[in-house]
Amino acid sequence: MRNRLPSVFRYKLQYLPYDMVAAIVVTAVTVPSALALAAIVGVPPVMGLYAAMIAPIVFGLLAHTRRLVVGPNSPTAILVASGAALVAAAGTAEYVNAVFVLGLIAGAILMLLGAARFGFLSDLISRPVMIGFLAGVGVQIVVTQLAALLGVKVAGHGEVWHYIGSIMSQASSINGMTVTVSILVIGTMIVFHRTRVPGELVGLVVAALFAMIFHVQDFGVAFAGELPRGLPRFALPHVDFDLVTVLLPTALSIVVVSLVQATTMIRNLASDHDEEVALNRDFVALGVSSIATSLFQGFLANATPSRTQAASNAGMRSQMTNILSGIMVGGLLLWGGSLFRYVPQAALAAIVCVIGFQLIRFRELHNLWMVRYEEFVVAMIALACTVLFGVQLGVLIAVTVSLMERLRRQYRPHDTILLRDGVLSDWAKERLGREQKIPHDVLVYGFDESLFFENVNYFVARLKRAIMRARHAVRYVVIDAGAIDDIDYTAIEELKRLYRELSEDGIAIAFAHMSPSLRAQFDIYGMTDIIGERNLYATLTKAMAHPASPPAREMVLDLNLDPTQYIVVGGAVLDMLHLRDTHDVDIVVSNEIYEQFRAQKTWHEAIWTSGKRVLVRGQYTLMKTWMGWSLRQLQRDAERIEQIPCVSTERLIDAKRRIGRRKDISDITLLRSRRSKRRLQ
């Protein structure tokens, strides 16, 4: 029990003065906002106070976070209103019942997500998308309150254009005194915006005094009226399957918004005050508080950024601030209902408009425009969809846009050529910590994302493009895998295919900066056996210290083959002639040797694009034929280089000419130059 109710059993009495002051400030801000947000939801104002009483007390008792303030919230309020409007008209008993059922459904989902430790779902919406969505909600709030600000009536709930059209058609009916009250409250809130004085409360007081002094009721100004006295009573709403089916999409939208808002605030508060984060427990607390609020005739509550900031500025130390604030609201319900007799409805609408306007974060939108235009576009899509299609569809589109943006980044992540044609990028110079000349046949390629089925083809295409665009023939490729934390089966199979294709082209491949987890996956998938353990490096520096294998002669001798059973072909011959370095050894072997090695687990049989079967292990490739020549045909004019049987120079030149790649033409030049020098000797 002590662990589950830390606000009570682990409370430090020295925090009480700070929490009391913070609770007074929070209550002063909450009461006007709760009354105003009730108008958005379409329920009696007192239900806003019920929510402001029950939710903070329950959340304060159960939550792990010490500094998050909960209560009626503008994005949640407009979502609740849009969902309840699907069931009945605002003001009816069915409508109010739908409001309560929405709280029960959303609260239950929040509880289940927290209990099942699915708090990570809050990360599915990116911050730019949330900025755009909240801005769209802000526009919706401002537009829907224009009628109350101007003193005209708009029937029912509709789209933004419905409200604007209705208001324009009633322009001649605008009440000047109502507009005066609205401007007075908005002006008061602007004046006190950057102070610690709660502008909402001051605005209500000023509006009430103005109404009493000038008898604004005589000019047709509507009042909120005296609130019913007494604490909220327990009441079970009517729930049936059809109602749940209708309200479930809205409840899911509310859960998404609640998760994202609460998560952002909890993490920021924990970072600012060096505290631990327990998101799942806080989600359970938020769900229980929503259920409790609905059972006591309040509408659904959520984390509130403005009140949390006000509490933090006032010195909040623990969740006792929430509990004390709820108790204070309860006291107001018992003894202060008559105080709201002279509060004009336009004053509440003005408060709501200011709250809605504050949701449009112009500074952050401007920063996105200046820093990352693509994310600004994403934010504007979320904003436009929320304004044009409503908040429910806006949430769905926001989630979809966020996931699409994430997929786009995974599908087309940033990549870098760190080394090509002997030229290091500036970042690679810092990484390697050296300036000396690098061989021109080495390419180092970096990919800034894990490899999965959705991006591996892009990875392969970009790497091949980098090889093709090199001015000098590439013979050794190093993949900087520093950002590759994970890899799936599809990606591994494509890497195996890439390795075979590059091997056919005489290009060796190595991986550098590999994490232990990626190395373990290479082992599990058999990639280590194929590419060779010597070509997997912990750092890029180690990979570049040696492009990548011992001399070809040593590699051939390590196989301990009978000289009558094999012939060395391809680039390894040039390595043994000391014409150029190579990183792979191709050997034609007898059928007996081939079958002997195929039976060993360390060798992998691959099928080249031509249909030819070869055995691969690291830099080794064993085959039965080469360029259509069998072992016996190659042995007819074979040359011995340092006691190693190799394909003749003439056959090698002929083979290189038939292949005809740029690097093969370069090899032909080297071979002919050597032959000419030997003739002169």
C-alpha positions as CSV (number, residue, x, y, z in Angstrom):
1,M,0.0,0.0,0.0
2,R,2.9,2.4,0.8
3,N,4.3,1.8,-2.7
4,R,0.9,2.3,-4.4
5,L,0.0,5.5,-2.6
6,P,3.3,7.4,-2.3
7,S,1.5,10.8,-2.1
8,V,0.0,9.8,1.3
9,F,2.4,7.3,3.0
10,R,5.7,8.8,1.7
11,Y,4.8,12.4,1.9
12,K,7.3,14.8,3.5
13,L,5.6,17.4,5.6
14,Q,8.3,20.0,4.7
15,Y,6.7,20.0,1.2
16,L,3.3,21.1,2.5
17,P,3.7,24.9,2.4
18,Y,5.0,24.7,-1.2
19,D,2.3,22.3,-2.3
20,M,-0.4,24.4,-0.6
21,V,0.7,27.6,-2.4
22,A,0.9,25.6,-5.7
23,A,-2.6,24.2,-5.1
24,I,-4.1,27.7,-4.6
25,V,-2.5,28.8,-7.9
26,V,-3.7,25.7,-9.8
27,T,-7.2,26.1,-8.4
28,A,-7.3,29.7,-9.4
29,V,-6.4,28.7,-13.0
30,T,-8.5,25.6,-13.1
31,V,-11.8,26.9,-12.0
32,P,-12.3,29.4,-14.9
33,S,-10.9,26.9,-17.4
34,A,-13.1,24.1,-16.2
35,L,-16.2,26.2,-16.5
36,A,-15.2,27.4,-19.9
37,L,-14.3,23.9,-21.2
38,A,-17.6,22.6,-20.1
39,A,-19.1,24.9,-22.7
40,I,-16.9,23.2,-25.4
41,V,-18.1,19.8,-24.3
42,G,-21.7,21.0,-24.3
43,V,-22.5,20.1,-20.6
44,P,-23.5,22.3,-17.7
45,P,-20.6,24.3,-16.2
46,V,-20.7,22.5,-12.9
47,M,-19.6,19.3,-14.6
48,G,-16.3,21.0,-15.4
49,L,-15.8,21.6,-11.7
50,Y,-16.7,18.0,-11.0
51,A,-13.9,16.9,-13.4
52,A,-11.6,19.5,-11.8
53,M,-12.3,18.0,-8.4
54,I,-12.3,14.2,-8.9
55,A,-9.5,13.7,-11.5
56,P,-6.7,15.5,-9.6
57,I,-7.5,13.7,-6.3
58,V,-7.5,10.2,-7.9
59,F,-4.5,10.9,-10.1
60,G,-2.6,12.5,-7.2
61,L,-3.1,9.3,-5.0
62,L,-2.0,6.8,-7.7
63,A,0.6,8.6,-9.9
64,H,4.3,8.1,-9.9
65,T,5.2,11.4,-11.4
66,R,5.5,14.1,-8.8
67,R,4.8,17.2,-10.8
68,L,2.1,16.6,-13.5
69,V,-1.2,18.4,-13.0
70,V,-4.4,16.9,-14.5
71,G,-7.8,18.3,-15.1
72,P,-10.1,19.4,-17.9
73,N,-8.1,19.8,-21.0
74,S,-9.0,21.6,-24.3
75,P,-8.0,19.0,-26.9
76,T,-9.7,16.3,-24.9
77,A,-12.8,18.5,-24.4
78,I,-13.3,19.1,-28.1
79,L,-12.8,15.4,-28.8
80,V,-15.4,14.4,-26.2
81,A,-17.8,16.9,-27.8
82,S,-17.3,15.6,-31.3
83,G,-17.8,12.0,-30.1
84,A,-20.9,12.6,-28.0
85,A,-22.4,14.6,-30.9
86,L,-22.4,11.3,-32.9
87,V,-24.9,9.9,-30.3
88,A,-27.3,12.8,-29.6
89,A,-27.8,16.6,-29.7
90,A,-25.9,18.6,-27.1
91,G,-27.9,19.3,-23.9
92,T,-29.9,16.1,-24.0
93,A,-29.7,13.3,-21.4
94,E,-28.4,10.9,-24.1
95,Y,-25.6,13.4,-25.0
96,V,-24.5,13.7,-21.3
97,N,-24.6,9.9,-20.9
98,A,-22.3,9.6,-24.0
99,V,-19.9,12.0,-22.4
100,F,-19.6,9.8,-19.3
101,V,-19.3,6.6,-21.3
102,L,-16.5,8.1,-23.4
103,G,-14.6,8.7,-20.1
104,L,-15.2,5.1,-19.1
105,I,-14.0,3.6,-22.4
106,A,-10.9,5.9,-22.7
107,G,-10.0,5.4,-19.1
108,A,-10.3,1.6,-19.4
109,I,-8.0,1.6,-22.5
110,L,-5.5,3.8,-20.7
111,M,-5.5,1.4,-17.8
112,L,-5.0,-1.6,-20.0
113,L,-2.2,0.0,-22.0
114,G,-0.4,1.0,-18.8
115,A,-0.9,-2.4,-17.1
116,A,0.3,-4.2,-20.3
117,R,3.3,-1.9,-20.4
118,F,2.4,-0.4,-23.8
119,G,3.4,3.1,-22.9
120,F,5.8,3.1,-25.8
121,L,2.8,3.6,-28.1
122,S,3.0,7.3,-27.2
123,D,6.1,7.5,-29.3
124,L,4.2,6.7,-32.5
125,I,3.3,10.4,-33.1
126,S,6.2,12.7,-33.8
127,R,6.4,16.1,-32.3
128,P,5.8,18.0,-35.6
129,V,2.6,16.0,-36.2
130,M,1.4,16.7,-32.6
131,I,2.2,20.4,-33.1
132,G,0.1,20.5,-36.2
133,F,-2.7,18.5,-34.7
134,L,-2.9,20.7,-31.6
135,A,-2.8,23.8,-33.8
136,G,-5.7,22.4,-35.7
137,V,-7.6,21.8,-32.4
138,G,-6.8,25.4,-31.4
139,V,-8.3,26.7,-34.6
140,Q,-11.4,24.5,-34.1
141,I,-11.8,25.8,-30.5
142,V,-11.5,29.5,-31.5
143,V,-14.0,29.1,-34.4
144,T,-16.5,27.2,-32.3
145,Q,-16.5,29.9,-29.6
146,L,-16.8,32.9,-32.0
147,A,-20.6,32.7,-31.7
148,A,-20.5,33.0,-27.9
149,L,-17.9,35.8,-28.2
150,L,-20.2,37.8,-30.5
151,G,-23.5,37.0,-28.9
152,V,-25.1,35.1,-31.7
153,K,-26.5,31.5,-31.7
154,V,-25.3,28.7,-33.9
155,A,-27.4,25.5,-33.8
156,G,-25.7,22.2,-33.2
157,H,-22.2,21.0,-33.8
158,G,-20.8,21.1,-37.3
159,E,-17.7,21.7,-39.3
160,V,-15.6,24.9,-39.1
161,W,-17.2,26.2,-42.3
162,H,-20.6,25.6,-40.8
163,Y,-19.8,27.9,-37.8
164,I,-18.2,30.5,-40.0
165,G,-21.1,30.5,-42.4
166,S,-23.7,30.7,-39.7
167,I,-21.9,33.6,-37.9
168,M,-21.5,35.5,-41.2
169,S,-25.2,35.1,-41.9
170,Q,-26.1,36.6,-38.5
171,A,-23.6,39.5,-38.7
172,S,-26.4,41.9,-38.1
173,S,-27.4,40.2,-34.9
174,I,-24.0,40.6,-33.2
175,N,-24.4,41.9,-29.6
176,G,-22.1,44.9,-29.0
177,M,-22.2,44.5,-25.2
178,T,-21.3,40.8,-25.5
179,V,-18.4,41.7,-27.7
180,T,-17.3,44.3,-25.1
181,V,-17.2,41.7,-22.4
182,S,-15.3,39.3,-24.6
183,I,-12.7,42.0,-25.5
184,L,-12.4,43.0,-21.8
185,V,-11.6,39.4,-20.7
186,I,-9.2,38.7,-23.5
187,G,-7.4,41.9,-22.9
188,T,-7.1,41.1,-19.2
189,M,-5.7,37.7,-19.9
190,I,-3.1,39.2,-22.3
191,V,-2.1,41.8,-19.7
192,F,-1.5,39.1,-17.1
193,H,-0.1,36.5,-19.5
194,R,3.6,36.8,-18.5
195,T,2.9,37.2,-14.8
196,R,2.3,34.7,-12.1
197,V,-1.2,36.2,-11.5
198,P,-3.8,33.8,-13.0
199,G,-5.3,35.9,-15.9
200,E,-8.3,33.6,-16.3
201,L,-9.4,34.2,-12.7
202,V,-8.8,38.0,-12.9
203,G,-10.7,38.0,-16.2
204,L,-13.7,36.4,-14.7
205,V,-13.7,38.8,-11.7
206,V,-13.4,41.8,-14.0
207,A,-16.2,40.5,-16.2
208,A,-18.4,39.9,-13.2
209,L,-17.8,43.4,-11.8
210,F,-18.4,44.9,-15.2
211,A,-21.7,43.0,-15.5
212,M,-22.9,44.1,-12.1
213,I,-21.9,47.8,-12.6
214,F,-23.4,48.2,-16.1
215,H,-26.3,45.8,-15.8
216,V,-25.3,44.0,-19.0
217,Q,-28.2,41.7,-18.7
218,D,-30.4,44.6,-19.9
219,F,-28.4,44.5,-23.2
220,G,-29.1,40.8,-23.8
221,V,-25.8,39.4,-22.4
222,A,-26.3,35.8,-21.2
223,F,-24.9,34.6,-17.8
224,A,-23.5,31.3,-16.7
225,G,-25.8,31.4,-13.7
226,E,-25.5,30.1,-10.1
227,L,-24.0,26.7,-9.9
228,P,-25.8,23.9,-8.0
229,R,-24.4,23.4,-4.5
230,G,-23.0,20.0,-3.3
231,L,-20.4,17.5,-4.2
232,P,-20.8,15.2,-7.3
233,R,-22.8,12.0,-6.7
234,F,-21.9,8.5,-7.8
235,A,-23.9,7.5,-10.9
236,L,-23.5,4.6,-13.3
237,P,-24.0,5.7,-16.9
238,H,-26.1,3.6,-19.3
239,V,-23.8,1.4,-21.4
240,D,-24.7,-0.9,-24.2
241,F,-22.8,-2.5,-27.1
242,D,-24.1,-0.2,-29.8
243,L,-23.1,2.9,-27.8
244,V,-19.6,1.5,-27.2
245,T,-19.3,0.7,-30.9
246,V,-20.1,4.3,-31.9
247,L,-17.9,5.9,-29.3
248,L,-14.9,3.6,-29.5
249,P,-13.1,5.4,-32.4
250,T,-13.4,8.7,-30.5
251,A,-12.2,7.0,-27.3
252,L,-9.1,5.7,-29.1
253,S,-8.4,9.2,-30.5
254,I,-8.7,10.6,-26.9
255,V,-6.2,7.9,-25.7
256,V,-3.7,8.8,-28.4
257,V,-3.8,12.5,-27.5
258,S,-3.7,11.7,-23.8
259,L,-0.7,9.4,-24.2
260,V,1.3,11.9,-26.3
261,Q,0.6,14.9,-24.1
262,A,1.1,13.1,-20.8
263,T,4.3,11.4,-22.0
264,T,5.9,14.6,-23.3
265,M,5.2,16.5,-20.1
266,I,6.2,13.6,-17.7
267,R,9.5,13.2,-19.5
268,N,10.2,16.9,-19.6
269,L,9.4,17.3,-15.9
270,A,11.5,14.3,-14.9
271,S,14.5,15.6,-16.9
272,D,14.1,19.1,-15.4
273,H,14.0,17.8,-11.8
274,D,16.3,14.7,-12.2
275,E,13.5,12.2,-11.4
276,E,12.7,8.7,-12.5
277,V,10.0,8.0,-15.2
278,A,7.4,5.3,-14.8
279,L,5.1,6.0,-17.8
280,N,3.0,2.8,-17.5
281,R,2.1,3.5,-13.9
282,D,1.2,7.0,-14.7
283,F,-1.0,5.8,-17.6
284,V,-2.8,3.5,-15.2
285,A,-3.4,6.5,-12.8
286,L,-4.6,8.6,-15.7
287,G,-7.0,5.9,-16.7
288,V,-8.4,5.3,-13.2
289,S,-8.9,9.1,-12.8
290,S,-10.8,9.2,-16.0
291,I,-13.1,6.4,-15.0
292,A,-13.6,7.9,-11.5
293,T,-14.5,11.3,-13.0
294,S,-17.1,9.7,-15.3
295,L,-18.7,7.8,-12.4
296,F,-19.0,11.1,-10.5
297,Q,-20.7,13.1,-13.3
298,G,-17.6,14.8,-14.7
299,F,-16.2,14.8,-18.2
300,L,-12.8,13.2,-19.1
301,A,-9.7,14.9,-17.9
302,N,-6.1,14.8,-19.0
303,A,-2.6,16.3,-18.4
304,T,-2.7,20.1,-18.6
305,P,0.4,21.9,-19.7
306,S,-0.6,25.4,-18.6
307,R,-1.6,24.4,-15.1
308,T,1.5,22.1,-14.7
309,Q,3.7,25.1,-15.6
310,A,1.8,27.3,-13.2
311,A,2.2,24.8,-10.4
312,S,5.9,24.4,-11.2
313,N,6.4,28.2,-11.0
314,A,4.5,28.3,-7.7
315,G,6.9,25.7,-6.2
316,M,5.0,22.3,-6.5
317,R,6.9,19.5,-4.8
318,S,4.6,16.5,-5.1
319,Q,1.2,15.2,-6.1
320,M,-0.2,16.6,-2.9
321,T,-0.7,19.8,-5.0
322,N,-3.3,17.9,-7.2
323,I,-5.0,16.4,-4.1
324,L,-5.2,19.8,-2.3
325,S,-6.5,21.5,-5.5
326,G,-9.2,18.9,-5.9
327,I,-10.2,19.5,-2.3
328,M,-10.3,23.3,-2.8
329,V,-12.6,22.8,-5.9
330,G,-14.8,20.6,-3.7
331,G,-15.0,23.4,-1.1
332,L,-16.0,25.8,-3.9
333,L,-18.8,23.4,-4.9
334,L,-20.1,23.3,-1.4
335,W,-20.0,27.0,-0.6
336,G,-19.2,29.0,-3.6
337,G,-21.8,28.2,-6.3
338,S,-23.4,31.6,-6.0
339,L,-20.2,33.4,-6.9
340,F,-20.8,32.6,-10.6
341,R,-24.2,34.2,-10.8
342,Y,-22.9,37.3,-12.5
343,V,-20.3,35.6,-14.8
344,P,-21.2,36.3,-18.5
345,Q,-21.0,33.3,-20.8
346,A,-19.0,35.5,-23.1
347,A,-16.3,35.6,-20.4
348,L,-16.1,31.8,-20.4
349,A,-16.0,31.8,-24.2
350,A,-13.2,34.4,-24.2
351,I,-11.1,32.2,-21.8
352,V,-11.7,29.2,-24.1
353,C,-10.6,31.2,-27.1
354,V,-7.4,32.2,-25.4
355,I,-6.7,28.6,-24.5
356,G,-7.4,27.5,-28.1
357,F,-5.1,30.3,-29.5
358,Q,-2.3,29.1,-27.1
359,L,-2.5,25.7,-28.7
360,I,-1.3,27.2,-32.0
361,R,2.5,27.3,-31.4
362,F,3.6,29.8,-33.9
363,R,7.2,29.8,-32.6
364,E,7.6,26.1,-33.0
365,L,6.0,26.2,-36.5
366,H,8.4,28.9,-37.5
367,N,11.3,26.9,-36.1
368,L,10.2,23.9,-38.2
369,W,10.0,26.1,-41.3
370,M,13.5,27.4,-40.7
371,V,15.2,24.3,-39.6
372,R,13.4,21.3,-41.3
373,Y,11.0,22.2,-44.0
374,E,9.9,18.6,-44.5
375,E,8.6,18.3,-40.9
376,F,6.9,21.7,-41.2
377,V,5.0,20.3,-44.2
378,V,4.0,17.3,-42.1
379,A,2.8,19.6,-39.3
380,M,0.8,21.7,-41.7
381,I,-0.9,18.5,-43.1
382,A,-2.0,17.5,-39.6
383,L,-3.2,21.1,-39.0
384,A,-5.2,21.3,-42.2
385,C,-6.8,17.9,-41.9
386,T,-7.8,18.6,-38.3
387,V,-9.4,21.9,-39.3
388,L,-11.1,20.6,-42.5
389,F,-12.2,17.2,-41.4
390,G,-12.6,17.5,-37.6
391,V,-10.6,16.4,-34.6
392,Q,-11.5,12.7,-34.8
393,L,-10.4,12.2,-38.3
394,G,-7.6,14.7,-37.6
395,V,-6.2,12.3,-34.9
396,L,-6.3,9.4,-37.3
397,I,-4.6,11.4,-40.1
398,A,-2.0,12.7,-37.6
399,V,-1.2,9.1,-36.5
400,T,-1.1,8.0,-40.2
401,V,1.1,10.9,-41.2
402,S,3.5,10.2,-38.3
403,L,3.8,6.6,-39.2
404,M,4.3,7.4,-42.9
405,E,7.0,9.9,-42.0
406,R,8.7,7.3,-39.9
407,L,8.5,4.7,-42.7
408,R,9.9,7.3,-45.1
409,R,12.9,7.9,-42.9
410,Q,13.4,4.2,-42.6
411,Y,12.9,3.6,-46.3
412,R,15.0,6.5,-47.4
413,P,17.5,7.2,-44.5
414,H,20.5,9.4,-44.7
415,D,23.6,7.8,-46.1
416,T,27.2,9.0,-46.6
417,I,30.2,8.2,-48.8
418,L,33.0,8.5,-46.2
419,L,35.8,7.6,-48.6
420,R,35.9,7.3,-52.4
421,D,38.7,7.7,-54.9
422,G,41.2,8.3,-52.1
423,V,39.3,11.3,-50.7
424,L,38.0,11.2,-47.2
425,S,35.0,13.2,-46.1
426,D,35.6,15.8,-43.3
427,W,33.6,13.6,-40.8
428,A,35.6,10.5,-41.8
429,K,38.9,12.4,-41.2
430,E,37.7,13.2,-37.6
431,R,36.5,9.6,-37.2
432,L,39.8,8.1,-38.4
433,G,42.0,10.7,-36.9
434,R,44.5,10.8,-39.7
435,E,45.2,12.6,-42.9
436,Q,47.4,10.2,-44.9
437,K,46.6,9.0,-48.4
438,I,44.2,6.2,-48.7
439,P,44.2,3.7,-51.6
440,H,42.0,4.8,-54.5
441,D,40.3,1.4,-54.8
442,V,38.7,1.6,-51.4
443,L,35.2,2.9,-50.8
444,V,33.7,3.5,-47.3
445,Y,29.9,3.8,-47.2
446,G,27.8,4.8,-44.2
447,F,24.1,4.1,-43.7
448,D,22.2,5.8,-40.9
449,E,19.5,3.3,-40.2
450,S,19.0,-0.3,-39.2
451,L,18.4,-2.7,-42.2
452,F,15.0,-4.1,-42.7
453,F,12.9,-5.4,-45.6
454,E,11.6,-1.9,-46.4
455,N,15.0,-0.2,-46.9
456,V,17.5,-2.9,-47.8
457,N,16.9,-2.5,-51.5
458,Y,17.5,1.2,-51.2
459,F,20.7,0.4,-49.3
460,V,21.9,-2.0,-52.0
461,A,21.0,0.4,-54.8
462,R,22.8,3.3,-53.2
463,L,25.9,1.3,-52.5
464,K,26.1,0.0,-56.1
465,R,25.5,3.6,-57.3
466,A,28.4,4.8,-55.2
467,I,30.6,2.1,-56.7
468,M,29.6,2.8,-60.2
469,R,30.3,6.6,-59.9
470,A,33.8,6.1,-58.5
471,R,36.4,7.4,-60.9
472,H,38.8,4.6,-60.0
473,A,37.8,0.9,-60.0
474,V,36.6,-0.1,-56.5
475,R,38.1,-3.3,-55.2
476,Y,37.3,-3.0,-51.4
477,V,34.1,-1.8,-49.8
478,V,33.8,-1.0,-46.1
479,I,30.3,-0.6,-44.7
480,D,30.3,1.7,-41.7
481,A,27.6,-0.1,-39.6
482,G,27.7,2.3,-36.7
483,A,24.0,3.2,-37.1
484,I,22.9,-0.3,-38.0
485,D,21.5,-1.6,-34.7
486,D,19.3,-4.3,-36.1
487,I,18.8,-6.4,-39.2
488,D,16.0,-8.7,-40.3
489,Y,15.9,-11.9,-42.4
490,T,15.1,-10.2,-45.7
491,A,17.9,-7.7,-45.2
492,I,20.4,-10.5,-44.4
493,E,19.4,-12.4,-47.6
494,E,19.9,-9.3,-49.7
495,L,23.3,-8.8,-48.1
496,K,24.3,-12.3,-49.0
497,R,23.2,-11.7,-52.6
498,L,25.1,-8.4,-52.6
499,Y,28.2,-10.2,-51.3
500,R,27.9,-12.8,-54.1
501,E,27.5,-10.1,-56.8
502,L,30.4,-8.0,-55.5
503,S,32.6,-11.2,-55.3
504,E,31.8,-11.9,-59.0
505,D,33.0,-8.4,-59.8
506,G,36.2,-8.9,-57.7
507,I,35.2,-6.6,-55.0
508,A,35.7,-7.5,-51.3
509,I,33.4,-6.3,-48.6
510,A,33.9,-5.7,-44.9
511,F,31.7,-4.2,-42.1
512,A,33.1,-1.8,-39.5
513,H,31.9,-0.2,-36.3
514,M,29.7,-3.2,-35.6
515,S,27.8,-3.3,-32.3
516,P,27.8,-6.6,-30.3
517,S,24.1,-7.1,-31.1
518,L,24.7,-6.8,-34.9
519,R,27.7,-9.1,-34.7
520,A,25.5,-11.7,-32.9
521,Q,22.9,-11.4,-35.6
522,F,25.5,-11.9,-38.3
523,D,26.6,-15.1,-36.4
524,I,23.0,-16.4,-36.1
525,Y,22.1,-15.7,-39.8
526,G,25.3,-17.3,-41.0
527,M,26.6,-14.1,-42.5
528,T,29.8,-14.3,-40.5
529,D,30.7,-17.6,-42.1
530,I,30.1,-16.2,-45.6
531,I,31.9,-12.9,-45.3
532,G,34.6,-14.1,-43.0
533,E,35.3,-13.1,-39.4
534,R,38.4,-11.2,-40.4
535,N,36.2,-8.8,-42.3
536,L,34.0,-7.8,-39.3
537,Y,35.6,-4.9,-37.3
538,A,34.7,-3.2,-34.1
539,T,35.9,0.2,-35.4
540,L,36.3,2.0,-38.7
541,T,39.9,2.7,-37.8
542,K,40.7,-1.0,-37.6
543,A,38.9,-1.7,-40.9
544,M,41.0,1.0,-42.6
545,A,44.3,-0.1,-41.0
546,H,44.2,-3.0,-43.4
547,P,42.1,-3.3,-46.5
548,A,41.4,-6.5,-45.5
549,S,43.2,-9.7,-46.1
550,P,46.7,-11.3,-46.1
551,P,48.6,-11.7,-49.4
552,A,46.9,-14.1,-51.9
553,R,49.8,-16.5,-51.7
554,E,49.4,-17.0,-47.9
555,M,45.6,-17.4,-48.3
556,V,46.1,-20.1,-50.9
557,L,48.7,-22.0,-48.8
558,D,46.4,-21.8,-45.8
559,L,44.0,-24.2,-47.6
560,N,46.7,-26.8,-47.8
561,L,45.6,-28.1,-51.2
562,D,47.4,-30.6,-53.5
563,P,48.9,-28.4,-56.3
564,T,47.5,-30.9,-58.8
565,Q,44.0,-30.3,-57.6
566,Y,43.6,-26.5,-58.1
567,I,44.4,-23.4,-60.2
568,V,44.3,-19.8,-58.9
569,V,42.4,-17.5,-61.2
570,G,41.3,-13.8,-61.3
571,G,42.7,-10.9,-59.3
572,A,44.7,-13.1,-56.9
573,V,47.1,-13.8,-59.8
574,L,47.8,-10.1,-60.1
575,D,48.4,-10.0,-56.3
576,M,51.0,-12.8,-56.6
577,L,52.6,-11.0,-59.5
578,H,52.8,-7.9,-57.2
579,L,50.9,-5.9,-59.8
580,R,48.2,-4.8,-57.4
581,D,46.6,-5.9,-54.1
582,T,43.5,-8.0,-53.9
583,H,41.1,-8.9,-51.2
584,D,39.7,-12.1,-52.5
585,V,41.0,-15.4,-53.9
586,D,39.2,-17.3,-56.6
587,I,40.3,-20.9,-57.1
588,V,39.2,-23.6,-59.6
589,V,39.3,-27.0,-57.9
590,S,38.6,-30.6,-58.8
591,N,35.3,-32.2,-58.2
592,E,36.7,-34.1,-55.3
593,I,38.1,-31.0,-53.5
594,Y,34.8,-29.2,-54.2
595,E,32.7,-31.9,-52.5
596,Q,35.2,-32.2,-49.7
597,F,34.9,-28.5,-48.8
598,R,31.1,-28.4,-49.4
599,A,30.7,-30.9,-46.6
600,Q,32.4,-28.5,-44.2
601,K,30.0,-26.2,-42.3
602,T,32.3,-23.2,-42.6
603,W,31.8,-23.1,-46.4
604,H,28.6,-21.8,-47.9
605,E,27.4,-22.9,-51.4
606,A,26.1,-19.9,-53.4
607,I,24.5,-19.6,-56.8
608,W,25.6,-16.7,-58.9
609,T,23.3,-14.8,-61.1
610,S,24.6,-16.8,-64.1
611,G,23.4,-20.0,-62.3
612,K,26.9,-21.1,-61.5
613,R,27.5,-22.8,-58.1
614,V,30.4,-21.8,-56.0
615,L,31.7,-22.3,-52.4
616,V,32.3,-19.2,-50.4
617,R,34.0,-18.4,-47.1
618,G,35.3,-15.0,-46.4
619,Q,37.6,-13.9,-49.2
620,Y,37.7,-17.4,-50.7
621,T,35.6,-18.5,-53.7
622,L,36.0,-22.1,-54.9
623,M,34.5,-23.2,-58.2
624,K,34.7,-26.1,-60.7
625,T,35.0,-24.0,-63.8
626,W,36.1,-20.4,-64.6
627,M,35.0,-18.5,-67.7
628,G,33.9,-21.8,-69.3
629,W,37.3,-23.5,-68.7
630,S,37.6,-26.6,-66.6
631,L,40.5,-27.4,-64.2
632,R,42.0,-29.7,-66.8
633,Q,41.9,-27.1,-69.5
634,L,43.4,-24.5,-67.3
635,Q,46.2,-26.8,-66.3
636,R,47.4,-27.2,-69.9
637,D,49.1,-23.8,-70.0
638,A,49.2,-22.9,-66.3
639,E,52.0,-20.9,-64.8
640,R,53.7,-21.4,-61.5
641,I,54.1,-18.2,-59.4
642,E,56.1,-18.8,-56.3
643,Q,55.2,-22.5,-56.5
644,I,51.5,-21.7,-56.7
645,P,49.7,-23.0,-59.9
646,C,48.0,-20.0,-61.6
647,V,46.0,-19.4,-64.8
648,S,48.3,-18.3,-67.6
649,T,48.8,-14.7,-68.4
650,E,47.3,-15.1,-71.9
651,R,44.2,-16.8,-70.6
652,L,43.8,-14.1,-67.9
653,I,44.1,-11.3,-70.4
654,D,41.6,-13.1,-72.6
655,A,39.2,-13.5,-69.7
656,K,39.6,-9.9,-68.6
657,R,38.9,-8.7,-72.2
658,R,35.7,-10.8,-72.4
659,I,34.5,-9.3,-69.1
660,G,35.3,-5.8,-70.2
661,R,34.8,-3.8,-67.0
662,R,36.8,-0.7,-66.3
663,K,38.9,-2.4,-63.7
664,D,39.5,-5.4,-66.0
665,I,40.8,-3.1,-68.7
666,S,43.1,-1.6,-66.1
667,D,44.3,-5.1,-65.2
668,I,45.0,-5.9,-68.8
669,T,47.2,-2.9,-69.0
670,L,49.1,-4.1,-66.0
671,L,49.5,-7.6,-67.4
672,R,50.7,-6.4,-70.8
673,S,53.1,-4.0,-69.2
674,R,54.6,-6.9,-67.2
675,R,54.8,-9.1,-70.2
676,S,56.6,-6.4,-72.2
677,K,59.1,-5.8,-69.5
678,R,59.9,-9.6,-69.3
679,R,60.4,-9.7,-73.1
680,L,62.9,-6.8,-72.9
681,Q,64.8,-8.6,-70.2
